[in-house]
Amino acid sequence: MGASYERRTPSKFEDMLSASKKRAVAKSGIAMFASMWTDSDAKQGEVFYQVYDRATKGMSDDNKARAKHALTLAEEDVKNYGGLSDVNPSWVMVITWADQIPRSSYNPSNDMPNTFQLVLISDASRWSTFVIFSYEKTGWDTALTTRDSMIGHYTTQYNAEHSDVLGVSGKPMSFRLASLKGNTGEDGRYLYRVASGKIDFINYEAKCQDWYYSQNPWYMWYQRVTTLPCPCDRRLAYYDRRWQRDRHQAHTESRMTCYYQRNMRLTRATQYCCYDEWGSLMVSEDGTAGHMFSYHPKFFKRMHKKYDVEPRDWCCSYSDNCFLYLDARPIDDCWFYNPPFIGWFFGDPHIRTLDGLEYTFNGLGEYVLIATADKNFTLQGRTERALDKDGKEMQATVFSAFAAKDADSDRFHVQMNADRNGKNQCCLT
């Protein structure tokens, strides 16, 4: 256990790397981390890792709880040991080497195996990366090892230091770190900041995730169930006056035709329904189809751009997180769509009631023709005296105007013009 150290002169981690490894790191831009880089017996001990991500969509409740717990612990470690108060970890990787023994022809004893851990912590919103080297057991006999131990990290990217952070690479004490007090004040535990965060480009993945986790799940659900379902094809959307075509179509490809609700319902939201060149409703999840907008583009243009359009660009155009965006702004598949009913009126007021009764009506004035019990729809009609071929009034009436309104539409009004030449007047108010 007390063997003398007679190998090459101790040096920094980056100086112990071969030129080929340095070139590989520089070319790939991938950082290299080593918590204890030496030869161990691959047949002994265990190596395992776990990744915890703030993006927990699709996880079980147990895994979500584990991810949240790991991210919270990482945040506390950085704040307590790194002295930083504004860190917000979005990704953590924990790698554990358990009960490792040196590779040696002397068949060393397993009484003093090494157990150590490397923790990578990333705050994607600030491009900050931290590394924790943690050593639980380090008891190898240095006389039995075949390679110097290298500890540290090396990268050429993201303003990170080329650092032999512990300063022990190639030294006997690199095999005794569990008993040495680290910079955290705890034995065998070291925390270092790897990347400074001064990057000249935007991390859209982080912006997408920050936006997604700022959404209120209950309100997203409420908006979804209170918006009108999409018409199942372009023809239905055209004839259903509850929908209005988007003439600008800044959100989709030009070959599509898109519609949004003509008016708001119970919230500011609307489904955005897009149809391909054949008139079929687009439901693909690659960001090209329509989906729910939390803010109606007709009435809330600024809010719509800030909370619907820009997040979609972050998630779907500039990163591979479209699944997060569509979870918050889901696509409607028209499953619950019900087209409006069409009614007919003709000639001298011939009436057919909804229960099938037919009769002729010659009343003069304005009448309610249909009124639903919940008061969500009303149809009114106006009658006038019919004229004979000489323009004289007759003892009969004809419908001269209709007006209709439901809870989610404009008021629709159609009437004969004063000349009664067959050219009717129609308007929405």
Sequence and secondary structure as in RCSB ss.txt:
>XXXX:A:sequence
MGASYERRTPSKFEDMLSASKKRAVAKSGIAMFASMWTDSDAKQGEVFYQVYDRATKGMSDDNKARAKHALTLAE
EDVKNYGGLSDVNPSWVMVITWADQIPRSSYNPSNDMPNTFQLVLISDASRWSTFVIFSYEKTGWDTALTTRDSM
IGHYTTQYNAEHSDVLGVSGKPMSFRLASLKGNTGEDGRYLYRVASGKIDFINYEAKCQDWYYSQNPWYMWYQRV
TTLPCPCDRRLAYYDRRWQRDRHQAHTESRMTCYYQRNMRLTRATQYCCYDEWGSLMVSEDGTAGHMFSYHPKFF
KRMHKKYDVEPRDWCCSYSDNCFLYLDARPIDDCWFYNPPFIGWFFGDPHIRTLDGLEYTFNGLGEYVLIATADK
NFTLQGRTERALDKDGKEMQATVFSAFAAKDADSDRFHVQMNADRNGKNQCCLT
>XXXX:A:secstr
      SS    HHHHS HHHHHHHHHH   EEEEEES B TTSSEEEEEEEES  TT  HHHHHHHHHHHHHHH
HHHHHHH  SS    EEEEEEEEEE B  TT   SSS EEEEEEEEEEGGGTEEEEEEEEEE    GGG SS  E
EEEE SSTT   B TTS TTSGGGG GGGSB TTSSBTEEEEEEE    SS  HHHHHHHHHHTS HHHHHHHHH
HS    SBHHHHHH TTEEE SS TTS TT EEEEESS  SSS EEEEEE TTSBB   TTTTS  EESS TTT 
HHHHIIIIIHHHIIIIISSS HHHHHHHS    STT          TTTEEE TTS EEE    SEEEEEE TTS
SEEEEEEEEEEE TTS EEEEEEEEEEEEEETTS  EEEEE TT SS EEEEE 
